């Protein structure tokens, strides 16, 4: 019996050291796999098929590796007191570590700060504070009343505010000094005649805060785009384009489209000559420009990706109501006209697993939400999560293709929300709150 026990023990040790295990269910010896779990916050309780495993999170070690698992599908549950739970069905394969590196547990009772208790009609978040508009129409920041009846532009980073009055005048306001407002129309026409030697008064179609300079604004007329520098009191024309219909900005570029669907762009850092990035006879809505692609909705709400280097145009999906580009610019979230959601990969993406360019993965929150989704946006602080807004609620869903795709109700009775690192939520009663998860 001793010899038999010794032989069996030796066989078992050899099996373990070779990454093998005995599958008692099928009476076979098989190569094992593993599951790696990393969560925010750290040190959660981890359950695999209801068996608890100790978290290995530490000062140096991040995440927990659970080894010697027989190939198959497991229910993985992650929990921590005071947070929402998380569940996923994860398949283990022979000799493979199945990773789940972006587990997000949301606080049941997040930190809440009251910005305004009642009677708020609208609000905007800038780098220098929150702009509010009360029911009477008065616009203010930090108890200082701003000129104008409408906020038409603001910068979350620089603190620049653009307002408009009843007569159609635009005003430039620095949130750090909100008592002073500069009439943009008067400044523009004066500088245009003095510096550019262009006589006459030209109507301004639209005004935008400069994306990275607090002292500048982008001014658009019917045929040109200008930069006003309020610190140097200077005007610069950066683009001329026949019959400008729409103007859009990203972090570094301004680009315009005309009535024929042609798009031109100028880089605000290097001030290059205007470049035609796309020419078409189709209509263009909601274009988004990054280093590689021009994304836009065309005829019949088809979502297109135009490769700026190869000049190839690819149709990603049809009947798209709206879309949102991910923070790393490799994935596009799409909301369809029928209320369905999907993620299109416009580049190879290495998350929990490698997803190849061209892959489209559906998301399935509809049954849990039970309402029509009105808008979507990526959460920059949690790049594997989307925010989903219905008429009066705000949800979050993870973008992992494995089921279940954890969906959580964040807020009810929402009139408007703004998401930065924190959540700013205006409820239907007019109370404005800042919520930190």
C-alpha positions in Angstrom: 0.0 0.0 0.0 2.9 2.3 0.8 4.4 1.6 -2.7 1.0 2.2 -4.4 0.5 5.5 -2.5 4.1 6.5 -3.4 3.5 5.8 -7.1 0.1 7.5 -7.2 1.6 10.5 -5.4 4.5 10.7 -7.8 2.2 10.5 -10.7 0.0 13.3 -9.2 3.1 15.6 -8.7 4.2 15.0 -12.2 0.7 15.9 -13.5 0.6 19.1 -11.5 4.2 20.2 -12.4 3.4 19.7 -16.1 0.3 22.0 -15.9 -2.0 19.0 -16.0 -4.9 18.0 -13.8 -7.3 15.1 -13.3 -10.7 15.8 -14.8 -12.8 13.6 -12.4 -16.0 14.4 -14.3 -14.7 12.8 -17.5 -12.1 10.5 -15.8 -9.2 11.9 -17.9 -5.9 13.7 -17.4 -6.0 17.1 -19.2 -3.9 20.2 -19.5 -5.2 23.1 -17.4 -5.9 26.7 -18.0 -6.2 29.8 -15.8 -8.3 32.9 -15.2 -6.7 36.3 -14.4 -8.9 38.9 -12.7 -8.0 42.5 -12.1 -10.5 44.9 -10.7 -11.1 48.5 -9.6 -11.2 48.8 -6.6 -8.6 46.2 -5.7 -8.8 43.3 -3.2 -12.3 42.1 -4.0 -13.8 38.7 -3.2 -13.6 36.4 -6.2 -15.9 33.4 -6.8 -15.6 30.9 -9.5 -18.6 28.6 -9.7 -19.4 29.8 -6.2 -16.0 28.8 -4.8 -14.1 31.7 -3.2 -10.5 32.5 -4.1 -8.2 34.9 -2.2 -7.3 38.1 -3.9 -3.6 38.4 -4.6 -3.6 42.2 -5.0 -0.6 43.8 -3.3 1.9 46.7 -3.5 3.7 45.0 -6.4 1.2 42.4 -7.6 -1.8 43.6 -9.4 -4.7 41.2 -10.0 -5.3 37.5 -9.2 -4.3 34.5 -11.2 -6.4 31.4 -10.6 -4.6 28.4 -12.0 -5.2 24.6 -12.6 -8.7 25.0 -14.0 -10.2 22.2 -16.1 -11.1 23.6 -19.6 -14.7 24.7 -19.7 -17.0 27.6 -19.0 -17.1 29.1 -15.5 -19.3 31.7 -13.8 -17.0 34.3 -12.3 -18.3 36.7 -9.7 -16.5 39.6 -8.2 -17.8 41.4 -5.1 -16.8 44.0 -2.5 -18.7 45.5 0.3 -20.3 48.8 -0.6 -20.0 48.2 -4.4 -22.1 46.6 -7.1 -21.3 43.0 -7.9 -19.9 41.8 -11.3 -20.6 38.6 -13.1 -19.1 37.0 -16.3 -19.1 33.6 -18.0 -15.5 33.0 -18.9 -14.3 30.0 -21.0 -11.0 28.4 -20.0 -8.9 26.7 -22.7 -6.0 24.3 -22.4 -2.7 26.1 -21.6 -4.3 29.6 -22.0 -4.9 32.3 -19.4 -8.3 33.9 -19.9 -7.9 37.5 -18.8 -10.5 39.9 -17.4 -8.4 43.0 -16.6 -11.1 45.7 -16.6 -13.5 44.7 -13.9 -15.2 47.8 -12.6 -17.2 47.8 -9.4 -19.3 50.9 -8.9 -19.9 52.4 -5.5 -23.4 51.9 -4.1 -23.2 55.3 -2.4 -20.9 57.6 -4.4 -19.7 60.9 -3.0 -22.3 63.6 -3.9 -21.8 67.4 -3.8 -24.8 69.7 -4.3 -23.9 72.4 -6.8 -27.4 74.0 -6.9 -30.5 72.9 -5.0 -33.3 73.9 -7.2 -34.5 76.1 -10.2 -31.7 75.2 -12.6 -32.8 75.1 -16.2 -29.4 74.3 -17.8 -25.7 74.1 -17.0 -22.3 73.8 -18.6 -19.0 72.6 -17.1 -15.8 74.6 -17.7 -12.2 74.3 -16.4 -12.9 77.2 -14.0 -16.3 76.1 -12.6 -19.9 75.3 -13.5 -22.0 77.7 -15.5 -25.7 77.6 -14.5 -28.9 79.1 -16.0 -31.9 79.5 -13.7 -35.5 79.5 -14.7 -35.6 83.2 -15.3 -32.8 82.8 -17.9 -30.0 84.4 -15.9 -26.6 82.8 -16.6 -24.0 82.9 -13.9 -20.8 81.3 -12.7 -19.7 81.4 -9.0 -22.5 83.9 -8.3 -21.3 86.3 -11.0 -23.9 87.0 -13.7 -22.8 86.7 -17.3 -23.9 88.7 -20.2 -26.1 87.2 -22.8 -29.2 84.9 -22.8 -27.6 81.7 -24.2 -24.3 79.8 -23.8 -23.3 78.7 -27.3 -19.8 77.5 -26.5 -17.5 76.7 -23.6 -14.3 74.9 -22.9 -14.1 72.2 -20.3 -10.3 72.7 -20.2 -9.5 76.4 -20.7 -12.5 78.1 -19.0 -13.5 80.1 -22.1 -17.2 80.9 -22.4 -19.0 82.2 -25.4 -22.5 83.7 -24.9 -25.0 85.3 -27.3 -27.6 88.1 -26.6 -31.0 88.9 -28.2 -29.4 91.0 -30.9 -27.2 88.2 -32.1 -24.0 89.6 -30.6 -21.4 87.0 -29.4 -19.4 87.6 -26.2 -16.0 86.3 -25.1 -15.8 85.7 -21.4 -12.8 84.3 -19.4 -14.3 82.3 -16.5 -11.4 83.4 -14.3 -12.6 87.0 -14.8 -16.3 86.6 -15.6 -17.3 90.2 -15.0 -15.6 91.3 -18.2 -17.2 90.4 -21.6 -15.8 91.3 -25.0 -18.1 91.8 -28.0 -16.7 89.4 -30.6 -18.6 90.9 -33.6 -17.2 94.4 -32.9 -13.7 93.1 -32.3 -13.7 90.9 -35.4 -14.9 93.5 -37.8 -12.6 96.1 -36.4 -9.5 93.8 -36.7 -10.6 92.6 -40.1 -10.5 96.1 -41.5 -7.4 97.2 -39.6 -5.1 94.2 -40.0 -6.4 92.3 -43.0 -7.4 95.4 -44.9 -10.8 93.9 -45.7 -13.5 96.6 -45.6 -17.2 96.2 -44.7 -19.0 94.4 -42.0 -19.2 90.6 -42.2 -21.8 88.5 -40.4 -20.5 85.9 -38.0 -22.1 82.5 -38.5 -20.6 80.7 -35.5 -18.0 81.1 -32.7 -16.1 78.3 -30.9 -13.7 78.4 -28.0 -10.1 77.6 -29.1 -9.4 74.0 -28.0 -6.2 74.7 -26.1 -5.8 78.5 -25.8 -7.8 80.4 -23.2 -7.2 83.8 -25.0 -8.4 82.8 -28.4 -11.7 82.0 -30.2 -12.5 80.4 -33.6 -14.8 82.7 -35.7 -16.6 81.4 -38.7 -18.2 83.4 -41.5 -19.9 82.1 -44.6 -16.6 81.6 -46.5 -13.8 81.8 -44.0 -12.4 80.7 -40.6 -10.5 83.1 -38.4 -8.7 83.1 -35.0 -9.1 86.1 -32.7 -6.3 86.5 -30.1 -7.7 88.6 -27.3 -4.4 88.8 -25.5 -2.5 90.2 -28.5 -5.6 91.9 -30.0 -4.9 90.2 -33.3 -6.8 88.4 -36.1 -5.6 85.6 -38.4 -7.4 84.0 -41.3 -6.7 80.3 -41.4 -9.1 78.8 -43.9 -11.2 79.9 -46.9 -13.8 77.5 -48.2 -16.7 78.2 -50.5 -20.1 78.1 -48.9 -19.3 76.8 -45.4 -22.2 74.8 -44.0 -20.9 73.3 -40.8 -17.8 73.7 -38.7 -16.3 71.1 -36.3 -13.3 71.1 -33.9 -11.3 68.4 -32.2 -8.3 68.8 -29.9 -6.0 70.1 -32.6 -7.9 70.6 -35.8 -10.7 72.8 -37.2 -12.6 71.4 -40.2 -15.5 72.6 -42.3 -17.9 71.0 -44.7 -19.8 72.6 -47.6 -23.2 71.9 -49.1 -21.7 69.3 -51.4 -20.2 67.3 -48.6 -16.6 68.4 -49.2 -14.5 68.6 -46.0 -11.3 70.7 -45.5 -9.2 70.9 -42.4 -6.4 73.0 -40.8 -4.2 71.9 -37.9 -4.2 74.6 -35.2 -0.8 73.7 -34.0 1.2 73.9 -37.2 -1.1 76.2 -39.1 -0.7 74.2 -42.3 -2.4 75.2 -45.6 -6.0 74.0 -45.7 -6.2 70.3 -46.8 -9.2 68.7 -48.5 -9.6 65.5 -46.6 -12.7 64.2 -48.3 -14.7 65.1 -51.5 -18.2 63.6 -52.0 -21.6 64.4 -53.3 -23.3 62.8 -50.3 -24.6 64.6 -47.2 -22.3 64.5 -44.1 -23.4 64.6 -40.5 -21.5 64.6 -37.2 -18.0 64.1 -38.6 -15.2 63.1 -36.2 -11.6 63.5 -37.3 -8.6 61.7 -35.8 -5.0 61.0 -37.0 -6.2 58.1 -39.2 -9.8 58.4 -40.0 -12.6 60.8 -40.8 -15.8 59.2 -39.4 -19.2 60.6 -40.5 -22.8 59.7 -41.1 -23.8 59.9 -44.7 -26.9 59.2 -46.7 -29.4 56.8 -45.1 -27.5 57.3 -41.8 -24.7 55.0 -43.0 -21.6 55.3 -40.8 -18.4 55.7 -43.0 -14.7 55.6 -42.1 -12.5 57.5 -44.6 -8.8 56.5 -44.3 -6.9 59.8 -44.7 -3.7 58.1 -45.8 -5.0 55.6 -48.3 -8.2 57.6 -49.2 -10.2 54.4 -48.9 -13.8 54.8 -47.8 -15.4 51.9 -45.8 -19.0 51.5 -44.7 -19.1 50.4 -41.1 -22.9 50.1 -40.6 -26.2 51.3 -41.9 -29.2 53.0 -40.0 -26.9 54.5 -37.4 -28.5 57.1 -35.2 -25.3 58.3 -33.5 -21.8 57.1 -32.7 -18.9 57.8 -30.3 -15.2 57.2 -30.8 -13.4 55.5 -27.9 -10.6 57.3 -26.0 -7.8 55.3 -27.6 -9.5 55.8 -31.1 -9.6 52.2 -32.1 -13.3 51.4 -31.4 -16.5 53.1 -32.4 -19.7 52.7 -30.4 -22.8 52.8 -32.5 -26.5 53.4 -31.6 -28.8 52.2 -34.3 -32.2 53.7 -35.2 -33.9 50.6 -33.8 -32.3 51.1 -30.4 -29.6 48.4 -30.7 -26.0 48.9 -29.9 -22.7 47.6 -31.3 -18.9 48.2 -31.2 -17.0 48.4 -34.5 -13.3 47.9 -34.3 -11.5 50.3 -36.8 -8.1 49.0 -35.7 -6.7 45.9 -34.0 -7.4 46.3 -30.3 -5.6 44.4 -27.5 -7.9 44.4 -24.5 -8.7 41.2 -22.6 -8.0 39.5 -25.9 -6.9 40.6 -29.4 -9.9 41.8 -31.5 -9.1 42.2 -35.1 -9.9 45.3 -37.2 -13.2 45.0 -38.9 -14.9 43.1 -36.1 -18.4 44.2 -35.0 -19.6 43.1 -31.6 -23.2 43.7 -30.5 -24.1 44.9 -27.0 -27.3 43.8 -25.3 -28.5 46.1 -22.6 -32.0 46.6 -23.9 -33.8 43.9 -21.9 -32.5 45.2 -18.6 -33.0 48.9 -19.4 -36.4 48.5 -20.9 -36.4 52.0 -22.4 -35.3 53.6 -25.6 -31.7 54.7 -25.6 -31.3 58.3 -26.7 -27.6 58.8 -26.7 -24.2 57.1 -26.0 -20.7 58.2 -25.0 -17.5 56.5 -23.9 -16.4 57.0 -20.3 -12.9 58.4 -20.6 -12.0 57.5 -17.0 -13.2 53.9 -17.6 -12.4 53.2 -21.2 -14.1 49.8 -21.4 -17.5 51.3 -20.4 -20.1 53.3 -22.2 -22.7 55.7 -20.7 -26.2 55.1 -22.1 -28.9 57.8 -21.6 -32.6 57.3 -22.0 -35.2 60.1 -21.6 -34.7 60.3 -17.8 -32.1 57.7 -16.8 -28.4 57.2 -17.1 -26.8 53.7 -17.3 -23.4 52.2 -17.9 -22.5 49.1 -19.8 -19.1 47.4 -20.2 -17.9 46.7 -23.8 -16.5 43.2 -23.2 -18.0 40.8 -25.8 -18.5 38.0 -23.2 -21.8 37.6 -21.5 -23.3 38.9 -19.4 -22.4 42.5 -20.4 -22.7 44.0 -17.0 -25.2 46.9 -17.1 -25.9 49.2 -14.2 -28.4 52.0 -13.5 -26.4 55.0 -12.3 -29.1 57.8 -12.0 -32.8 58.2 -12.3 -34.9 61.4 -13.1 -32.1 62.9 -15.2 -32.8 66.0 -17.2 -29.2 66.6 -18.4 -25.8 65.1 -17.6 -22.2 65.9 -18.3 -19.4 63.4 -17.8 -15.8 64.2 -17.2 -13.8 62.5 -14.4 -16.9 63.1 -12.3 -20.6 63.0 -13.2 -22.6 66.3 -13.2 -26.4 65.5 -13.1 -29.3 67.9 -13.4 -32.5 66.2 -12.2 -36.0 66.9 -13.4 -36.7 69.0 -10.3 -33.9 71.5 -11.2 -31.3 70.3 -8.6 -27.7 70.0 -9.9 -25.2 67.6 -8.3 -21.6 66.5 -8.8 -21.1 62.8 -8.2 -17.7 61.2 -7.8 -17.3 57.4 -8.1 
